[in-house]
Amino acid sequence: MFNVKKFTKTLVLCSVMFSAGATVATVTLSYLPIVTAAHTIAQGLKQETPAAKLTVEDNGLRFQLQSCQRNRAIVTCAILITNLDDKQQDLQIRIYGNGFGNNNSRSIDSSGNQYLPNQIQLGSEKSPSDAYTNLIPNVPIKGSLSFELPQQITNLSAVEVSYFTNADYKVNFQDVSISNSQASKTTNNRNNQNCSPSARPTKR
């Protein structure tokens, strides 16, 4: 059991010893396992941060996959794109959607099925085929790719974004989880209520 009085006395002793210029190695070592465990956990959490896995830098650009959210059959993957090159003051980027052959953006499920986007959005531009915008250095621009996916899919093996600046390039994000949007959750709750057995009067 944790002894508050003993702990308080230890802290006071530590304070007095430290002020006298003596070593506090004994106090430090007694709490070393706790500190080491806490440090190990913190390092593990830092390494497993999802944002670190969902950020890719390519060709002077940073791509960040923020989320993939489902609303019924449509899954929308939100991205942020940042121009990292200060020399490129007005860099135009084009995101490919559907209709460009090998340059299509796409998502792939865990069974290897491929899905092409039915809508691309980049800044204020929105289209099933592609979207353009100009990138100011170090200023993120929002974009998104929307896919029609079967309801049972809750994870994607990869989301691949195909784009053009001065040439064609591709970046991909792997092991992407799909979450339900608030609208989808509300719809599911209503459906569950509608499917619940209705109360019937008892015949006498």
matplotlib code that plots the C-alpha trace (Angstrom):
import matplotlib.pyplot as plt

x = [0.0, 1.2, 2.5, 1.8, 3.7, 6.8, 6.7, 6.4, 9.3, 11.4, 10.7, 11.6, 14.8, 15.6, 15.1, 17.3, 20.1, 20.0, 20.2, 23.3, 25.0, 24.9, 24.1, 20.5, 21.4, 19.6, 16.3, 16.6, 17.4, 14.5, 12.1, 14.1, 11.8, 8.7, 10.6, 11.9, 8.5, 6.9, 9.6, 9.2, 5.4, 5.8, 8.3, 5.9, 3.0, 5.2, 6.2, 2.6, 1.2, -1.1, -0.2, 3.4, 2.3, -0.1, 2.3, 4.3, 6.8, 7.4, 8.8, 8.8, 5.3, 3.9, 0.7, -1.2, -4.1, -6.3, -9.1, -11.3, -14.9, -17.9, -21.3, -23.4, -21.7, -19.4, -16.0, -14.3, -10.6, -9.5, -6.0, -3.8, -1.2, 1.6, 4.2, 7.5, 9.6, 10.0, 11.2, 7.9, 5.7, 2.7, 3.0, 0.1, -1.0, -3.4, -5.0, -6.1, -9.3, -11.0, -10.4, -6.6, -5.6, -2.5, -2.6, -5.9, -5.9, -7.4, -8.0, -7.3, -9.0, -7.5, -8.7, -6.9, -10.0, -9.3, -11.7, -11.5, -12.7, -16.1, -15.2, -12.0, -11.9, -8.9, -9.5, -12.8, -12.4, -14.6, -14.9, -15.2, -12.1, -9.5, -9.0, -6.5, -5.2, -2.1, 0.0, 1.6, 4.7, 4.1, 0.3, -1.7, -4.6, -7.5, -8.5, -10.4, -11.0, -14.4, -14.9, -18.0, -17.1, -19.1, -20.4, -18.3, -15.0, -13.6, -9.9, -8.0, -4.6, -3.7, -5.0, -3.0, -3.0, -1.9, -0.9, 0.9, 3.1, 5.9, 5.5, 3.2, 3.8, 2.1, 2.0, 0.3, -0.8, -1.0, -3.2, -5.9, -8.8, -12.3, -14.4, -18.2, -19.2, -21.8, -24.4, -23.8, -24.0, -27.3, -28.7, -27.6, -29.2, -32.5, -32.3, -31.7, -34.8, -36.9, -35.8, -36.5, -39.6, -42.7, -44.9, -48.2, -51.3, -51.9, -55.0, -57.4]
y = [0.0, 3.5, 5.3, 9.0, 10.0, 8.0, 9.4, 13.0, 12.4, 11.1, 14.2, 16.4, 14.5, 14.7, 18.5, 18.9, 16.7, 18.5, 21.9, 20.7, 19.7, 16.0, 13.3, 12.0, 8.9, 6.6, 8.4, 8.5, 4.7, 3.8, 5.3, 4.2, 1.3, 3.7, 6.4, 3.8, 2.2, 5.6, 6.5, 3.3, 3.8, 7.3, 6.2, 3.5, 6.0, 8.4, 5.7, 4.5, 8.0, 7.6, 11.1, 9.9, 7.0, 9.1, 11.8, 11.5, 14.0, 13.8, 16.1, 19.1, 18.5, 17.2, 15.0, 14.4, 11.9, 13.3, 10.7, 8.4, 8.7, 6.7, 8.2, 5.2, 3.8, 6.7, 6.9, 10.3, 10.5, 14.0, 15.2, 18.3, 19.3, 21.7, 23.2, 23.0, 24.8, 28.5, 29.0, 27.7, 30.7, 29.7, 25.9, 24.4, 20.9, 18.6, 15.6, 12.8, 11.0, 8.6, 8.3, 8.5, 4.9, 4.1, 7.6, 7.1, 7.7, 4.6, 2.8, -0.9, -3.1, -6.0, -8.5, -6.7, -5.1, -1.8, 1.2, 4.4, 7.7, 9.0, 12.6, 14.6, 17.9, 20.3, 23.7, 24.9, 22.7, 19.5, 16.9, 13.2, 13.3, 15.7, 19.0, 21.8, 24.5, 26.6, 26.1, 28.9, 27.8, 26.5, 27.0, 23.8, 23.3, 20.9, 18.2, 14.9, 11.7, 10.0, 6.3, 4.1, 1.1, -1.9, -1.5, -4.4, -2.6, -0.9, -0.7, 0.0, -1.6, 1.6, 4.9, 6.1, 9.7, 10.4, 13.9, 16.2, 19.2, 19.2, 15.5, 12.6, 11.3, 9.1, 8.9, 6.2, 5.8, 2.2, 0.5, 3.2, 2.9, 3.9, 5.7, 6.4, 10.0, 11.5, 11.4, 7.7, 7.0, 8.8, 6.8, 3.5, 4.4, 5.2, 1.9, 0.0, 1.6, 0.8, -2.8, -3.3, -5.4, -3.2, -3.6, -5.4, -5.4, -8.7, -10.5, -11.4]
z = [0.0, -0.8, 2.3, 2.0, 5.1, 4.1, 0.6, 2.0, 4.4, 1.5, -0.6, 2.3, 2.8, -0.9, -0.8, 2.2, 0.8, -2.5, -0.9, 1.0, -2.2, -1.4, -3.9, -4.4, -6.3, -3.7, -4.1, -7.9, -8.1, -5.9, -8.5, -11.5, -12.5, -12.6, -14.6, -17.0, -17.5, -18.1, -20.6, -22.5, -22.7, -23.9, -26.6, -27.7, -28.0, -29.9, -32.4, -32.9, -33.6, -36.6, -38.1, -38.5, -40.7, -42.7, -43.8, -47.0, -48.5, -52.2, -54.9, -52.6, -51.4, -48.1, -48.3, -45.1, -45.0, -42.2, -42.2, -44.3, -43.2, -44.4, -45.1, -46.2, -49.3, -49.9, -48.1, -48.3, -47.6, -46.6, -47.4, -46.8, -49.4, -48.6, -51.0, -49.2, -51.8, -51.1, -54.7, -56.1, -55.3, -57.3, -58.0, -59.8, -58.8, -60.5, -58.8, -61.1, -60.4, -62.8, -66.5, -66.7, -67.1, -65.0, -63.6, -61.8, -58.0, -56.3, -53.1, -52.4, -49.8, -47.9, -50.5, -53.3, -54.8, -56.5, -56.3, -58.4, -57.0, -58.1, -57.0, -56.5, -54.6, -54.3, -52.8, -54.4, -57.5, -57.5, -60.3, -60.9, -63.2, -61.8, -59.9, -60.0, -57.6, -57.0, -53.9, -52.0, -50.1, -46.6, -46.8, -46.7, -49.1, -48.3, -50.7, -50.8, -52.7, -52.5, -53.2, -53.3, -51.1, -49.9, -46.3, -44.9, -45.7, -42.6, -43.6, -46.7, -47.5, -49.5, -50.7, -53.7, -54.8, -58.4, -59.2, -61.7, -61.2, -63.7, -64.3, -63.2, -59.6, -57.1, -53.3, -51.2, -47.7, -46.3, -43.6, -43.5, -41.1, -42.1, -39.5, -39.7, -40.0, -37.6, -40.4, -41.0, -37.2, -37.0, -40.0, -38.4, -35.2, -36.9, -38.9, -35.7, -34.1, -37.1, -37.0, -33.4, -32.5, -32.1, -29.1, -29.8, -27.6, -25.8, -26.8, -24.0]

ax = plt.figure().add_subplot(projection="3d")
ax.plot(x, y, z, "-o")
ax.set_aspect("equal")
plt.show()
